[in-house]
């Protein structure tokens, strides 16, 4: 099988399946993405032929602001098409193309490869209300904002016309797409490595000042890639003074950067969200017990999860982070926001705990109870690990399903496992 994976941040969500297919010498696997990202992340793939495109320019300043994202996506689509034509000229004609549908890369690939089967990775379909937009009353959206976000779906809707099938990682994310698309969407998570991500009672995490934390310590963990409201950073920081007051031995380890935002906007004053929240609550905190450790290499990230007494995961109704499943695989007690992406995986009192996203008091109460009564919460930890193994393990669950999906799409005109909200 000849497979072309396309993602502007290649390998993106295709890392594991691309490596898995490329390990078979009977397959030819090519990865295409933005040239800078392909070079930066080339260590993530093996036996995959890597190709990079370069976008000719950015959207013009005079373009209507609703359409600047669309213009950038068109330019990206043109760049991807030029690379595809070069691949074809060099003799590579894929049987199957699998690419992210949201960035424009797939818009025109049918022009280069009219006979190829195409799978569009459907990560998130924007809604002007009922999902992330308007969820947080602290950050209201205007009519202009709502119109702009609706316009963003143009790229995916145009891309879908050329797709034979769709792929979404969770049922909730799939459910956001128009109902007419549902029969051709397979729901398969990217998967986490449960062989490596597992509980370890002997794990230790060394803080920047040299102190070492272990499972016997009271440790609160939060993974927040860019410390932003979309992942509940503001709610957690406002709850932290009460948590510290009630749990004077507890340490908080916050993993992530504050140099940028992944989702949403920067604070209006130009500061980072970390700076804003520390200005708001910093004087109420014992900062010797709050550790901002930045981005971690994988072994240190793994150790932080393995020593966690309570792992906080919060999100707007938006894309579910891999980190929550990884924490569950490590046997963390996940205390999560009662929002649809989290509720799809965590059942309150069975394999984790849930609280209303905005209820700081409930968050503090659950964290302090977890720290004070670790033995009582051990069954939830075990159930979280079992959930990750049963439903999200890379080797035994997700990769086999992904491979089956790709092979079925490659072999049939209109395949295969249909998603439906009625199941």
C-alpha positions as a printed Julia matrix, in Angstrom:
423×3 Matrix{Float64}:
   0.0    0.0     0.0
   1.22   3.49   -0.86
   0.07   6.06    1.67
   0.5    9.83    1.78
  -0.04  11.54    5.14
  -0.51  15.31    5.04
  -0.48  17.6     8.06
   0.94  21.13    8.35
   2.6   20.07   11.61
   3.56  16.62   10.36
   3.4   14.03   11.82
   0.7   15.54   14.07
  -1.98  12.97   14.84
  -0.52  10.57   12.27
   2.77   9.82   14.01
   1.95   6.33   15.25
   0.01   5.02   12.27
   2.59   6.41    9.82
   5.44   4.71   11.68
   3.44   1.49   11.98
   2.74   1.3     8.25
   6.26   2.37    7.29
   7.73  -0.48    9.36
   6.26  -2.91    6.8
   8.59  -3.0     3.75
   5.6   -3.79    1.54
   4.26  -0.27    2.2
   5.57   3.05    0.94
   4.75   5.89    3.31
   5.29   9.58    2.59
   4.72  12.42    5.04
   4.03  15.94    3.76
   3.8   19.14    5.79
   5.1   22.63    6.29
   8.82  22.41    5.55
   9.9   24.04    8.83
   7.78  21.7    10.93
   8.83  18.62    8.95
  12.49  19.39    9.62
  11.89  20.27   13.27
  10.06  17.01   13.95
  11.84  14.6    11.63
  13.05  12.57   14.63
   9.46  11.48   15.29
   9.19   9.2    12.27
  11.16   6.23   10.97
  11.21   4.86    7.42
   8.78   7.59    6.34
   9.86   9.65    3.34
   9.49  13.29    4.4
   8.55  16.16    2.1
   8.0   19.81    2.96
   6.07  22.54    1.23
   6.53  26.28    1.57
   3.59  28.64    1.51
   4.25  31.47   -0.94
   2.89  34.28    1.26
   0.46  35.09    4.05
  -3.07  36.42    3.67
  -3.18  40.03    2.49
  -3.87  42.63    5.21
  -6.74  44.07    3.16
  -8.57  40.72    3.02
 -11.78  40.7     5.07
 -10.86  39.48    8.53
 -13.4   36.62    8.34
 -11.54  35.35    5.29
  -7.91  35.79    6.27
  -7.82  32.27    7.74
  -9.49  30.96    4.59
  -6.99  32.75    2.34
  -4.11  31.26    4.34
  -5.71  27.83    3.95
  -6.03  28.3     0.18
  -2.37  29.29    0.0
  -1.48  26.22    2.04
  -3.59  24.07   -0.25
  -1.76  25.43   -3.28
   1.6   24.7    -1.68
   0.53  21.16   -0.81
  -0.71  20.62   -4.37
   2.63  21.76   -5.82
   4.41  19.22   -3.62
   1.97  16.5    -4.64
   2.6   17.22   -8.31
   6.35  16.95   -7.64
   5.79  13.6    -5.92
   3.77  12.39   -8.88
   6.47  13.57  -11.29
   8.95  11.55   -9.24
   6.86   8.4    -9.62
   4.94   8.31   -6.32
   1.19   7.88   -6.75
  -0.56   7.0    -3.46
  -3.36   4.52   -3.1
  -4.53   6.41   -0.03
  -4.18   9.96    1.27
  -4.85  10.73    4.93
  -4.72  14.37    5.94
  -5.98  16.98    8.36
  -9.08  18.61    6.89
  -8.89  21.87    8.8
  -5.82  23.65    7.43
  -6.31  23.59    3.68
  -3.7   20.93    2.85
  -6.31  18.61    1.3
  -8.22  21.21   -0.69
  -6.66  20.45   -4.07
  -4.83  17.11   -3.75
  -7.49  15.41   -5.88
  -6.1   17.42   -8.81
  -2.8   15.57   -8.48
  -4.15  12.16   -7.5
  -7.68  11.72   -8.89
  -7.79   7.97   -8.22
  -6.54   8.0    -4.62
  -8.84   7.35   -1.68
  -8.86  10.26    0.76
  -9.49  10.27    4.51
 -10.01  13.64    6.16
  -9.01  13.94    9.8
 -11.92  15.88   11.35
 -10.65  17.45   14.54
 -13.09  20.23   15.31
 -16.12  21.81   13.65
 -16.75  25.34   14.88
 -20.08  26.42   16.35
 -21.12  29.98   17.14
 -22.88  28.68   20.25
 -23.2   25.41   22.17
 -19.51  24.49   22.27
 -16.44  26.56   23.18
 -17.7   29.91   21.87
 -19.72  31.63   24.59
 -19.01  28.92   27.15
 -17.04  31.13   29.53
 -18.97  34.26   30.58
 -15.72  35.91   31.66
 -14.76  36.17   27.98
 -17.91  37.14   26.05
 -18.02  36.98   22.27
 -19.6   39.51   19.96
 -21.82  38.91   16.96
 -18.76  39.62   14.83
 -16.81  36.89   16.64
 -19.59  34.38   16.09
 -19.84  35.13   12.39
 -16.09  34.89   11.99
 -15.84  31.5    13.7
 -18.69  30.1    11.58
 -16.82  31.17    8.44
 -13.82  29.07    9.51
 -15.74  25.92    8.61
 -15.54  26.76    4.91
 -12.21  24.96    4.55
 -13.49  21.72    6.07
 -16.74  21.77    4.12
 -14.91  22.29    0.82
 -12.34  19.63    1.72
 -15.09  17.15    2.61
 -16.32  17.17   -1.0
 -13.14  15.3    -1.97
 -13.02  12.9     1.0
 -14.11   9.29    0.84
 -14.21   9.03    4.61
 -13.66  10.99    7.8
 -11.84  10.23   11.03
 -12.48  11.87   14.41
 -10.73  11.0    17.69
 -13.77  11.17   19.99
 -17.52  10.77   19.65
 -18.15  14.28   20.9
 -15.81  15.86   18.36
 -17.45  13.82   15.61
 -20.92  14.87   16.78
 -20.12  18.53   16.09
 -20.0   17.92   12.33
 -23.15  18.22   10.19
 -25.36  15.18   10.55
 -25.14  14.44    6.85
 -21.44  13.66    7.35
 -21.9   11.22   10.23
 -22.35   8.01    8.21
 -18.83   8.44    6.8
 -17.01   9.34   10.03
 -15.08   6.69   11.97
 -14.37   7.49   15.63
 -10.93   6.19   16.59
  -8.64   7.79   19.14
  -4.97   8.32   18.24
  -4.03   6.13   21.21
  -1.57   6.25   24.09
   1.28   3.85   24.86
  -0.01   1.98   27.91
   3.14  -0.14   28.02
   5.19   2.94   28.79
   2.48   5.0    30.45
   1.76   2.96   33.55
   1.75   3.35   37.33
   5.15   3.26   39.04
   5.25   3.36   42.83
   9.01   4.04   42.78
   8.82   7.1    40.52
  10.44  10.36   41.63
  10.19  13.85   40.19
  13.06  16.27   40.76
  12.03  19.9    41.07
  14.1   22.74   39.55
  15.52  23.52   43.02
  16.74  19.95   43.45
  14.05  18.7    45.79
  12.52  15.35   44.94
   8.82  14.47   45.1
   7.49  10.91   45.35
   4.18   9.08   45.53
   4.19   9.41   49.31
   4.09  13.21   48.98
   0.96  15.25   48.37
   1.34  16.35   44.74
  -1.19  18.15   42.56
  -0.41  18.06   38.85
  -1.74  20.19   36.01
  -0.72  19.9    32.36
  -1.61  23.09   30.51
   0.4   23.51   27.32
   0.17  27.29   27.33
  -1.59  28.04   30.64
  -4.79  29.46   29.22
  -8.5   29.71   30.06
  -9.54  27.15   27.41
  -7.9   24.53   29.66
  -9.18  26.05   32.91
  -5.94  27.63   34.08
  -7.75  30.68   35.48
 -10.23  28.57   37.45
  -7.51  26.36   38.89
  -5.29  29.26   39.96
  -8.22  30.93   41.73
  -8.97  27.7    43.6
  -5.33  27.14   44.57
  -5.21  29.5    47.61
  -8.01  27.53   49.28
  -6.35  24.23   48.38
  -3.08  25.39   49.91
  -4.82  26.68   53.02
  -6.5   23.32   53.64
  -3.53  21.2    52.51
  -0.39  22.87   53.89
   1.91  20.03   52.81
   0.76  19.89   49.21
   2.98  20.77   46.27
   1.58  21.83   42.89
   3.46  20.96   39.7
   2.3   22.91   36.64
   3.61  21.61   33.32
   3.54  23.91   30.3
   4.75  27.2    28.85
   3.38  30.71   29.09
   5.03  32.2    26.01
   2.01  31.87   23.73
  -1.62  30.74   23.56
  -2.82  27.62   21.8
  -6.53  28.47   21.93
  -8.38  31.7    22.52
  -6.75  35.09   22.97
  -3.98  36.65   24.98
  -4.93  38.88   27.92
  -5.87  42.38   26.83
  -2.99  43.87   28.84
  -0.37  42.0    26.81
   0.79  39.83   29.7
   0.72  36.04   29.74
  -2.14  34.29   31.53
   0.38  33.09   34.12
   1.4   36.68   34.84
  -2.23  37.8    35.05
  -3.29  35.07   37.44
  -0.24  35.45   39.66
  -0.94  39.17   39.86
  -4.49  38.3    40.92
  -3.87  35.54   43.49
  -0.08  35.36   43.93
  -0.07  37.13   47.3
  -2.45  34.46   48.63
  -0.13  31.62   47.62
   2.9   29.97   49.14
   4.91  30.06   45.93
   7.57  27.76   47.4
   4.96  25.02   46.92
   3.9   26.03   43.4
   6.31  24.78   40.75
   6.1   26.02   37.16
   8.35  23.48   35.46
   7.81  24.43   31.8
   7.72  21.88   29.0
   9.28  18.58   30.07
  11.06  15.83   28.21
   9.05  12.63   28.13
  10.74  10.77   31.03
  10.23  13.74   33.4
   6.66  14.23   32.18
   5.98  10.57   32.84
   7.49  10.78   36.33
   5.34  13.8    37.17
   2.19  11.87   36.3
   3.32   8.78   38.19
   3.83  10.67   41.47
   0.59  12.67   41.19
  -1.88  12.52   44.08
  -4.51  14.51   42.17
  -4.32  15.37   38.47
  -6.46  18.29   37.34
  -7.8   18.29   33.8
 -10.13  21.05   32.67
 -11.3   22.08   29.23
 -13.99  24.13   27.57
 -16.25  22.04   25.32
 -13.4   21.64   22.86
 -10.74  19.19   21.68
  -9.82  16.55   24.27
  -6.12  16.61   25.21
  -3.99  13.48   24.94
  -2.6   14.37   28.37
  -5.82  13.37   30.14
  -5.72   9.85   28.71
  -1.99   9.65   29.44
  -2.65  10.61   33.06
  -5.29   7.91   33.35
  -2.88   5.36   31.88
  -0.4    6.29   34.62
  -3.03   5.56   37.25
  -3.68   9.19   38.13
  -6.75  10.25   40.03
  -8.13  12.63   37.43
 -10.31  15.44   38.74
 -11.9   16.79   35.6
 -14.32  19.42   34.45
 -17.88  18.31   33.8
 -17.72  19.18   30.11
 -18.62  16.9    27.17
 -15.09  15.93   26.05
 -14.19  14.84   29.58
 -17.53  13.18   30.31
 -17.08  10.93   27.29
 -14.19   9.24   29.11
 -14.56   9.87   32.83
 -17.56   8.66   34.83
 -17.81  10.4    38.17
 -17.08   8.08   41.07
 -16.12   5.19   38.77
 -12.84   6.06   37.07
 -12.33   9.66   38.19
 -14.07  12.69   39.64
 -15.94  15.51   37.92
 -16.93  19.03   38.95
 -18.59  22.0    37.29
 -15.96  23.89   35.29
 -16.59  27.18   37.09
 -17.08  25.81   40.63
 -13.79  26.67   42.33
 -15.09  25.53   45.71
 -16.02  22.08   44.39
 -12.59  21.78   42.77
 -10.85  22.68   46.02
 -13.04  20.28   47.98
 -12.33  17.32   45.7
  -8.59  18.01   45.57
  -8.28  18.34   49.34
 -10.29  15.14   49.92
  -8.06  13.3    47.46
  -4.92  14.5    49.23
  -6.26  13.66   52.68
  -7.66  10.2    51.82
  -5.44   8.64   49.16
  -6.37   5.04   49.99
 -10.07   5.71   49.49
  -9.41   6.87   45.94
  -7.2    3.96   44.91
 -10.08   2.12   43.17
 -10.63   5.17   40.95
  -6.96   5.15   40.0
  -7.11   1.47   39.1
 -10.28   2.02   37.07
  -8.7    4.96   35.23
  -5.73   2.81   34.24
  -8.09   0.02   33.14
 -10.12   2.46   31.02
  -7.01   3.69   29.25
  -5.87   0.13   28.56
  -9.27  -1.08   27.39
 -10.29   1.83   25.17
  -7.19   3.85   24.28
  -4.14   1.59   24.24
  -2.05   2.3    21.18
  -0.78  -1.18   20.38
  -3.84  -3.32   21.14
  -6.79  -1.01   20.41
  -6.16   2.17   18.46
  -3.49   1.19   15.94
  -5.35  -1.97   14.84
  -8.53   0.07   14.35
  -6.71   2.79   12.45
  -5.03   0.25   10.2
  -8.35  -1.49    9.57
  -9.96   1.84    8.67
  -7.18   2.8     6.24
  -7.25  -0.6     4.54
 -11.03  -0.58    4.26
 -11.1    2.91    2.74
  -8.36   1.92    0.32
 -10.32  -1.09   -0.86
 -13.89   0.2    -1.01
 -15.66   3.09   -2.68
 -17.79   3.97    0.3
 -16.69   2.11    3.45
 -17.08   1.24    6.64
 -17.65   1.97   10.34
 -20.29   4.67   10.59
 -20.52   7.13   13.45
 -23.95   7.97   14.75
 -25.09  10.07   17.68
 -27.93   7.63   18.24
 -25.73   4.74   19.43
